[in-house]
Every structure is written in structure tokens, then in C-alpha cells.
């Protein structure tokens, strides 16, 4: 959960400098999350998901963080009207609410295997290989369930995760994530742990569709943006398969499909390792872009994906419909 997403940025920054007020807000947020999860447990997983989708699709667009979603959508779909993008914005918040409700029922979802369909497009020789793999995913539907799917196809390992900014909420999330039975590595200093995992023959998983200012510039929706090349570099270093994994919500409730796609290979193995890593990362971004275009409402990130300059350029450039109107005028 983002830090106080319901507050304007200026107010969030001021609160961060007041430790007592910060702790008080964290306590209130933690109590609210616990109460909501407790209420959602009164319903079955599907009804809980539908209820939270309905609520968040109305509340979410009013939150300060929704500005990031609008900026992202303006870059992703410049040809669409503001009304069309607003509909996707509401859908994204609805699926954010569905993701929240999933955590209230994570143990039940895991206990019912029929709720998660697993599709393996990876050749049998790869899926049955004793070598570890590097899995990459985007923030689609409920990315945490990707880890469970990997375990079910015999690929145990570790995954990097980001700590929630609220310590109380983080502890509650961790208790629920523990039901998945996958080792989770904090993002800070996590790369060393992933290297150790691969060296010991265990697979690793990373979610890499956010903007990382330490990353290399790679196209995403036609715009160069900082992107981590770490998954590709790890795969090349250890001779592993780089496997994109897609998760979709396939109903209006808590039912999912996880698809393990064919490994990404360097287009030209004769090039340097850095050039191969960059090429493989471009291919991964292209896969992510295709999946997001197909179901944009399920890309539940409320963070700004592109640098601010890209957002300004996208807003300044008229859409094709707007350009036609100006020409007629």
C-alpha cells in the first residue's frame, strides 16, 4: 500500500517529518485494514472481491495517487479520449480493490486449487529441467499468486518484494504471504540473496514493470524509460532460462490464470553480455506491453511508470481525434 495515498503529496511530506503523527496514522491505517479484512472474511472470496471492486472503482479516482494512473494512461493510450482513459482508471482502482480483498482470503484461495488455472507454454524439456530459472512478472491482477503457481509446477525459490510503508500493515501482509510457502527477500540488499539462490540451484522471481531510476533506458509503450536489466543479467550469468509469467483474473471474483511463457532468448548470442541483457529486457517489456494492452484495467500499479517529462509531453501532444478537430476548426 502506498504511503497515505488518500492525502495530497505536500501533506504526506509534512507528516513524514512528524514521527508521532506518522506512527499514529500508521496505527489507524493498520486498524482500518484489519477491520476491513475481518469484514471481508464474512463473505466468500468471490463476493468479497466484487464488493471491493465496486467500492474502490468509485473511491480510487478521487485519491491523490490517481494522478499517477492518469499520467500513465495518457502516455500508454494517447489516441483515446479522456472519457475512455477515465473508464480504465476506474477499472484499475476496481482491480486494486479486488487485490486487497484477495489478501483477506489468501488462505482460502490457496486451499482451492481450482481457483488458479496454470498454463505452461514452456517446452517440457525446460519445465522439467533441473536448472534454476529466472521468472519475471508485471503487476497484473495479483502478482503474489504467481509465486504459488511456480511452486505448483515444481519451481521452488525466492522472490524479491517491497516492504509496505506502514509497519503494521506490512506485518499483516507477511502473515498472509507466509501461506504461499515461498521465500520472500526484501528488495533492499535482495540482489545478493538472489545470486546466492541461483548459485545453489534454486529459481528466483522478480516483478520489474515499475520505473527504477538506476535502470537502463528501454522502450515501454514507445517511450524510453529506466528499466531494470537485472533479470536478464542473472539469466545470462547463470545460464538460466528467463521466463515471463502472466497472471490474469478470469472472472469477476477470485479466479485466476497463470501462464508460463516461452523463455526469452538473446537475438544475437555473439554480442556482449551487456548488449544481450538489454535486448532481452526489450523483449520482456514488449511482452508486458502486449499483456497490458489486452487488459489494461488489470495493471494495478499506482506509481508513475515514466519520467515526469514524458507525462508533460504526452499531455501537450493532442490525440488524433483532437488533432482532427483543430484541423477542421
N, C-alpha and C positions, 0 to 999 in steps of 0.2 A: 504494500500500500504506500502511495506517495506520502510525503510529509505534509500533513494538514491540507489535502487537496481542496478543501472547501473554503480556504482562506486566500485572499489576494497575496501575491508574492511579497510585497513590501511588508505586510503584516507577519507573514511567515518568517521573514528575515529578522524582524524585531523580536519575535518570540524566541528565536534560536539564541539570542543574546541574553535571555532571562531564564536561567536554569530552573528556578522554582516554578515559574509559569509553564515552562516546557514540560516538566515532569507531571504537573497537574493535568495538562492537556493529554499527555500520553495515558495517564490513568483513566481519564474519562473516555478516551477513544478505545482503550482496551476493554473497559467495562461495556461499552456500547457494542463492540464487535462480539464479545462473549454472549451478550444478551440476544443479539440478532441470530447468532449461530444456534443458541439454545431454542429460540422461537422457530427457526427453520427446521430443527430436528423434530418438531411436532408434526411435520408433513413428510410425505415420502420424497425421495430425491427429485423426481420429475416435477411435482407440484412446487417444491421449494425453488427450483430453477426458474420455472415460469413466473412465479411471484416476483423474484428479484429482478428478472429481466424487465418486467412491466414497470417496476418501481424505478430502477436505475435509468431506463430509457427516457424517463421524464425528468429525473433529478440531475443526472450526469451532465447534460449540456449546459446547465446553469453554474457548474463548478468552474473555478479559475483554471484548473488544469485542462479544461476542454479547449482552451485556446491552442494548446499544442496539437490536439487532434485536428482542429480546423486548419492549422498551418500545414500539417502533414497532408491532409486531403487535398488542399489547394495545389500542392506540388504533385501529388500522385495522379489526380484527375482534373487537370486544368480545363478539359473540354466539357466538364459537367457544370450545370447551373448551381448557384448557391443552395437552392432548394434540394437538389439531388444530393449534394455533399452533406447537407444538414440531416437528410434521412439516414445516410451512412453513419454520421456522427451519433445519432440516437441509437442506431443498431450496435455500434461499438460499445456504447455505455451499457446497453442491454446485455450484451455478452460479458461485459465486465461484471455485471451483477450475477450472471449465471455462474461465472468462475468463482465468485465469492460464495455462492450457495453450494457449489461443489465441495468446498472445504468443510462445510458443516456436515456433509455426508460422505466424506472421503472413505471412511472405513466400509460403508455400505456399498459404495461404487466398486471398491476393490473386491469385496466379498461376492459380487455378482459378475462373473466373467463375461456373461452375455452383453454387459453394458459397454464393453470395449472390444470392437472388432479389430483384428490385426491382419494387415495385408503385407505380404513380403514380396516385393518386386526384385529383391536382391537375389542373384543366382544362388542356387542351393550350395554350390561349392564355396561361395563366400559366407553365407549364413552359417554353414556348418564348420567353417574354418576354425582352427584353434588359435589363430592370430587375433589379437585385440582389434577393435575398430574405434574410429573417432566419429561419433554421431553429432550432427548439427541440426538444430531446430530453430523455429521462429516462435514468437509469442502468439500462437494461434490456438483458439479455444481454451485449452487448459494444458499448457506445456508440461506440467508436472506429471501427467499421466503417461507421457512419452517414456519416462524412466521406468514405470511399471511395465509398459509394453516391451521395452528392451529386456527386462528381467524375464518376461514370459517366453521370449524367443531364445533364451539361453545366453544373453549377453549381460552378465552382471558387471558392475563397475561403479565409477564415481561420476558425479556431475557438479559443476560449479553453480552456485546460487548466490543471489544478492540478499543480504540481511534487510529485513524490514526496518524502516527508520524508527518505528515505535518498538522499544524492547518488549513491552508486554504482549503486543500483537505478534512479534517475532517468536516468542516462546510458545504461543498457542499454535502458530503455523507449524513450528518444528515438531510439536507433539503429533500433529496430524500427518505431516510428511513422513514421520518415522514408520507409519503403517505401510508405506510403499516398500520398505526394505532395501533401499538403495543408499549408498554412502554419499552424503552431500558435503561439498567442500566450499567454505566461504570464499567469495570472489577475491578478497584481499589476500594476496600471497598464495592463491589457489593454483597458479600455474606450476609451481614446484611439485605440488601434490599430484597434479595430472601427469607430469613427467614420470614421477615415481610409479603411478598406476600403470602406465603404458610399459614402462621398463619391466614391471613384474608380470606383464601379460594380461592385464585387465583393461577392459574398454572404458572410454570416457565419453561424456556428453557435454556439449556447450550450446547455449542459446545466444546467437550472435546477430540478431537483427536490429539491435539498438545502435545508436551512434557512440563510438568510442573515439575520443579526441586523440588518443595515442595510436589509432589505427591508420592504415594506408587509404589513400583516396581510390575508391572503387565505385563504379556506376550502380545506382539503385533508382529505379524509375527514371532513368535518363539523366540523373544528377549525380555528379561525383560527390561522395560523402565519406567521412572517415569510417573505416570498417576493419574489424579485427581479421587478420590473416592467420591467427594462431591455430585454428583447427587444421588448415591446410599444411602449415609448417610442422605440426605434430605428426600428421599422417605421413608426410614425406620423410621426416626424421626417423620414424619407427617402422616404415614400410607397411603402414596400416591402410585399410580402406577408409575413405571419407564418405560417410553415408548420410545423405539428407533424410530427415524424418518429418513427415507431415501429420499433424493431428487436426481432425475436424469434428465438430459437433454435428451429428447427423440427425438430430431430432430437436424438438423444442424443449426437451428435458435433458437428462443426464445420460446420454448415449453418444458414443464416440467411435471414430475410425482412426487407427494409426497405421500409416503406410510407410514402410521402409523402402526407399527408392534405390535405384542402381547407384553404385559408388561413383563419385566424381573423379575423373582421371585428368592428368595434365594433357593439354592438347599437343604439346611438343616436349616429350621427355628428355630431349637433348639440351634444353635450355637450363639455365642456372636454377638452383633450388628456389631462390627468391622469386624469379620470374614464373616458375611453375606454381608457387604458392599464390601469387597474385592472380594468375589465370584460373586456378581452381576456385578462388574466392569469388571471382567474377561469375563463374558458373553457379556457385551456391546462391549468390544474390539474385541471379536470373531465375533460379527455381523459386526462391522466396517470393519474388515479384509476381511470378505466374500464379502461385497459390493465393496470394493476397488479392490479386485482380479478380480471381474467380469468386472469392468470398471475403470481400473487404471488411464486412462487419465483424468477422471473427479475428481480425488482427487487433488484439486488445492491449495495445500499448498507449499510454497517455504521456509518453515522453517525446520530446522533439527529436525527430529522426535526422533531419538535415540541418546544416548550419543556418543561423538566422538570415544570412544574406540570401540563401536560396529561397526562403519564405517570402522575403521582400520582393525578389524578382518575380516569383510566381504570382503574387498579388498584383504587381504592377502590369503584368502582361495580360491583355484581355483574352478571354476564352474565344474559340472560333465563333460561337454564337454572338458574343459581344462585338467581335471584330466585324461581323457581317452587319450588325445593327448600325455601327458607326459608319460603315461604308455607305449604307443606304441613306443615313442622315446627311 
